[in-house]
Amino acid sequence: MNSRRSLTSATAATMSFLLYICTTVVVTNGELQRFIEPAKSDGSVSFITIGDWGRRGDFNQSKVAYQMGRVGEKIGLDFVVSTGDNFYDNGLFSEYDPNFKESFSNIYTAPSLQKQWYSVLGNHDYRGDSEAQLSSVLREIDRRWICLRSFVVDAELVEIFFVDTTPFVKEYYTEEDGHTYDWRAVPSRNSYVKSLLRDLQASLKRSKATWKIVVGHHAMRSIGHHGDTKELIEELLPIMKEYGVDLYMNGHDHCLEHISDEDSPIQFLTSGAGSKAWRGDVDPTTNNPKSVRFYYDGQGFMSARFTHTDAEIVFYNVFGEVLHKWVTSKQLLLSSV
């Protein structure tokens, strides 16, 4: 034990990187890269989902982080899921951007949050050097950080399929959006999306997990500022339905939401309130209010706990108070609020 405590930071960083390599399964047959997260001894898996957060502690980011630490300890946190827009306003300018430490390492300091963070890119991340957040240099700076464009976290009874949704949105390729995006890895929108969906289908097809979750930055269904993302509804949602996906988790809208799909068991869960929230910013054009189970326009986050038979989703505000809880059982094929 004493020898472990005396490891230099450089050695610790090297060991962390080697651990990352050892727990990664590189898939060569067209499927997405896979990370292994063993379930706890009781067979359960617990994680926190947070999105749209990186503002150097401002806009209550630090307060949300504090409550995440408290909840993480309570639920026996296994890892953290980030739904993108990890660093404002325009991502990172390089892998040595001080914003990485100032908005991540120096903010999420609670002992329970010293677990792996699995992150996707958001549209704001694409406005900077999108390759920076994918760099192994960041994992040497902070061993918790793992960010890829699209990948899978295999937690035995739960599989989480992370999807790079920014390239789906056609508006971002036009001057009307008013921003510049780093499309170096996306030379063609259509070919990139087609290839991604093909790899996702292959990964979903082989999945034997009890619970299947898809994570993306953009909302598929939302009554918040951005509303529904039609490209995801047209291109991604049919695949999710075909392969029995249970939940879709996202950020983008700076709020907390729970919306039920009207013609499938899929639940749409928005956790994009990690810092700056949009008070009163609700899309008045929504025409499916009955499917909205919960909406909150303040800061907060979401926790998720899964067993072989049950799932529990809980939304919290910036004070750590429970705002909404949803429980479902696959054994009974029933769900309740």
C-alpha positions, 0 to 999 in steps of 0.5 A: 500500500505504501509503495502505491502511495509513493508512485510519481504522478508520471508513473501513475499516468502511465499506469492509467494509460496502460489500464485504459489500453487493457480494458479496451477491446478493439473490434475489427469487423465493423463494430464500434470500439468497446470498453469493459465496465464490470458490474458490481458483485451484487450484479448492479450498475450505477452511473450519473449522466451530465451534459453541457457543463464545461464553464470553469465552475461558473453558472452553478457548475461547481454546485452541480458537481458537488451534488453529483459527488454526494449522489455518486457516493450514495448510489455506489457510482461505477462511472459517469456519462457525459452527453457532450458540449463538454467545454464552452464556448468552443471546445478545446483549442488543443490537448494542452488547453487549460480549459480541460483542467479548469472545467473538468479536473479542478471541478469534479473533485469528489472521491465518488467521481474519480471513476471513468468518464465516458464522453461524446462530442457536442456541437460546441466541441466541434467548434474548436479542435474536435480532435483534442478531446479524443487525444490520449494526452488528456488521459495522461493529464486526467486518467478519468477522461475517455472521449471518442466519436462513437463507441460502446461501454459494455457493463455486462447487463447494460450496454451503452452505445455512444453516437456522434450526433453532431454530423447528423445535423444538416444545418451545421454544414450551412452558413446559416448556422453562423459557426465554423466546425472542425469537420476534418474527420467528416469529409462527407456527411452522408458517408460518415453517417451511413458508416456510423449507422452500419457499425451501430447496427452491427454492435446492437445486433450482437448485444445480449445485454438486458438493457440497451442505451443509446447516448448522443448529444442532440435530443431526439425528442424535446420540448426545450429550446432546440426541440426534436432533431429530425435527422435523428428521428429519421435515421437513428430512431428506426434502428433503435426500435428495430434492435430493442433499445430501451433508453436514449440519453442526451444533452443539447437542451439545457434542461432535464426532461423525460419523454416517452415514445408514443409507439415504442417502449423507448424513453427519451431522457435529457440531461443537459443542465450541468451548468448554464440553464435556460429558464422558461425556454420551452418549445411552444410548438410541441404537439405531444404534451401527453408524452412529456413525463417531466420537464425542468428548466434549471440546473441538475443531473441524472442518475441511473441504476440497473439490475437484471430486472429493474431500472431506476432513473432519478433527476436531481436539481442543483441542491441535490433534491429529487425532482423526478423518479422513473422505475421500470421492470423487465420481469413484470413488463410494467413501468411507473412514475 
